[in-house]
Amino acid sequence: MIERMELFRTVAERRTNEIVVMTMTATLQWPLVSKSDLDFDFLAFGMGHAADFGLGLAIARPERKTIVWKGDGGILMSLGSLVTLARYAPENLVVFLLENRSYEMVGGQELPPRADFVELARASGFEGGGAAGKGKVERIDSLEAFQDALPRILTEAGPHFIVLPVTNREKLPPVNHSDHAERIRTLRKALDVS
Amino acid sequence: MSEKGASANKTVRKLHELGFTHALMIPDSESRLLYEALENDPEIDLITPCREGESVAIAAGLWTGGLKPLLVIQNTGLMEAGDSLRGCGVGPKVPLRMMVGWRGYGGATAGKLPIDSAYTFTEPLLQAWRIPTWRMMSDDDLGTLELMDQTAAETSYPAAVITGYGFKP
């Protein structure tokens, strides 16, 4: 298991020009380690669809990676998205699935215990998918292994679907209620989109 | 007056004129010919998600990244995609351009029973979201695509044409 804030610090230290889309509890903790106009808070933009939004961004902006911090409860809300991600599979898309086996944001209720997110991603065609056939599905169980793998993940062609079993011992900050239209404008400006 | 339904090929030419880069579309019985025309079109990239909630979020990502997507969505899919349309279009004022297939229109207006509830709720649903709409019933109405496109751009808000009779070649 990996402590989530350690995971976030590891990525924030390595991150350069990547777009980072986050949702649910990641929207509360990622801003503690990152202040960038390329960060996008997807909370309340559509349940289960953060990675779909990331797919659109990745297709539109092939010059940089798009990272999505995605929850395991969220992915169950739109399992078909896995098939779509695997079908279009841009090389610059990285989905980090934060697996805590619960609906943490709303009280920690248990997820279906036998759902295997690595196998779901593989069965959706993610592994070996994409135009270059380089799609990868991985499960990384420790912070040390993640620190070793991250430089590769951020530089090699993907897409990547990485399952990360996480815990959290930190108190969660309050929800960000910033204006949704402003979030879009800020990201477009950071991407030099008029 | 042209016969019922818009020409798929003329529709695609109009989409070229308007500069669309991508179409997000799941095939359905009424829009099948438009889907096939887009599949074979070299200028507009066709993306076929599994369900329409995905389509809306992908389109919002494409637009945020600087591209110009079109959502082609049957009214039943529009109903499924409600939270995504609210969250990725209406709330953040993303100018999503939509063509909404009006399943049930032909039968309902011809007096056939039972009336498809998808027909009944299509326009009221779009009105509830305050999404401006135009009806595209034949080739005579292809100009509504331009009105929809301009309105979305000027208001930075979703806009839609509703296609009542599907497409012909």
Interface residues (C-beta under 8 A of the other chain):
Chain A: A44 F45 G46 M47 G48 H49 A50 D52 F53 G54 L55 G56 L57 A58 I59 A60 R61 S78 G80 S81 V83 T84 R87 Y88 H180 A181 R183 I184 L187 R188 L191 V193
Chain B: H22 I47 T48 P49 C50 R51 G53 E54 V56 A57 I58 A59 A60 G61 L62 W63 T64 G65 G66 L67 P69 D83 S84 L85 R86 G87 C88 G91 P92 K93 V94 S156
